[in-house]
Amino acid sequence: MSVLKSFFQNTRKPQGIGGKLMLSRMNARHNANARWGLAHIEIPPAARILDIGCGGGQNISNLLDRAPQGIVYGVDYSPVSVEKSKRKNKKAILQGRAKVTQASVSSLPFEDGEFDLATAFETIYFWPDLLHDFMEVGRVLKENGLFFICNEIARPEGAEKWIEMLNLSVYTKEDLSRVLLEAGFCGISCHEHPNGKWLCVTAQKAGRT
Ligand SMILES: C[S@@+](CC[C@H](N)C(=O)[O-])C[C@H]1O[C@@H](n2cnc3c(N)ncnc32)[C@H](O)[C@@H]1O
């Protein structure tokens, strides 16, 4: 594997020094996309939020700003990401407003119905089983809770270099809508940036009838 390809593999699961460098880079470079996406959702000030695949923790920080009386949990399966997210959000962790845990999306270490909002920024490309993993997200959401997905790559066309380099699974809004419906979500809403590249999707966990 080339040195460049091996460095970029740190987007999938940050490891070692290269992983630390990549996490700093992602905190800076993903933020415009994340802020654009977050402008599409209302967040109750006291929301309980879960950021899945939290990487370097920039979005834990963004979400804490949006929910000033809330609490934000981060999970990531990479120990290097967990460490970086903890360092980035040290103050909020000490105040009991944030908590970061090592875990895979496929088996979240939370009870059913714990969260008002679950977020996934630039991470679903790597999830091993989209339907199962979306169902697992649904499990930890409260009834009528919101699942928010934000991606910088909205379609495979034009992203071939990254798909090959990072071994990404890129999903269109149609793919995501179909799997979200199958996983039991409703009220699905997709927003595309005028740049033709960015996509964010919101979906609600159905309440009991
Ligand atoms: C491209 S980075 C994005 C990080 C951050 N969300 C951001 O927007 O900058 C993807 C992150 O998702 C994590 N990740 C990938 N697959 C995962 C899984 N199955 N469970 C938990 N975390 C996962 C990786 O370890 C990595 O930190």
The ligand as a MOL file (V3000), in Angstrom:
LIG
                    3D

  0  0  0     0  0            999 V3000
M  V30 BEGIN CTAB
M  V30 COUNTS 27 29 0 0 0
M  V30 BEGIN ATOM
M  V30 1 C -13.9570 10.2150 8.4900 0
M  V30 2 S -13.9450 10.1050 10.2520 0 CHG=1
M  V30 3 C -15.1510 11.3630 10.7140 0
M  V30 4 C -14.9560 11.8430 12.1170 0
M  V30 5 C -15.8950 12.9520 12.5720 0
M  V30 6 N -17.2610 12.4940 12.6820 0
M  V30 7 C -15.8170 14.1310 11.6250 0
M  V30 8 O -16.8010 14.4650 10.9750 0
M  V30 9 O -14.7270 14.7310 11.5340 0 CHG=-1
M  V30 10 C -14.8570 8.6080 10.5690 0
M  V30 11 C -14.8600 8.2130 12.0210 0
M  V30 12 O -15.8320 7.1810 12.1830 0
M  V30 13 C -15.2810 6.1730 12.9920 0
M  V30 14 N -15.9580 4.8860 12.6610 0
M  V30 15 C -15.9300 4.2420 11.4720 0
M  V30 16 N -16.6580 3.1160 11.5350 0
M  V30 17 C -17.1550 3.0510 12.7900 0
M  V30 18 C -17.9760 2.1000 13.4640 0
M  V30 19 N -18.3800 0.9860 12.8570 0
M  V30 20 N -18.3170 2.3400 14.7580 0
M  V30 21 C -17.8610 3.4660 15.3950 0
M  V30 22 N -17.0600 4.3910 14.8010 0
M  V30 23 C -16.7210 4.1930 13.5120 0
M  V30 24 C -13.7960 6.1690 12.6680 0
M  V30 25 O -12.9980 5.5790 13.6680 0
M  V30 26 C -13.5250 7.6620 12.4970 0
M  V30 27 O -13.1280 8.2740 13.7190 0
M  V30 END ATOM
M  V30 BEGIN BOND
M  V30 1 1 1 2
M  V30 2 1 2 3
M  V30 3 1 2 10
M  V30 4 1 3 4
M  V30 5 1 4 5
M  V30 6 1 5 6
M  V30 7 1 5 7
M  V30 8 2 7 8
M  V30 9 1 7 9
M  V30 10 1 10 11
M  V30 11 1 11 12
M  V30 12 1 11 26
M  V30 13 1 12 13
M  V30 14 1 13 14
M  V30 15 1 13 24
M  V30 16 1 14 15
M  V30 17 1 14 23
M  V30 18 2 15 16
M  V30 19 1 16 17
M  V30 20 1 17 18
M  V30 21 2 17 23
M  V30 22 1 18 19
M  V30 23 2 18 20
M  V30 24 1 20 21
M  V30 25 2 21 22
M  V30 26 1 22 23
M  V30 27 1 24 25
M  V30 28 1 24 26
M  V30 29 1 26 27
M  V30 END BOND
M  V30 END CTAB
M  END
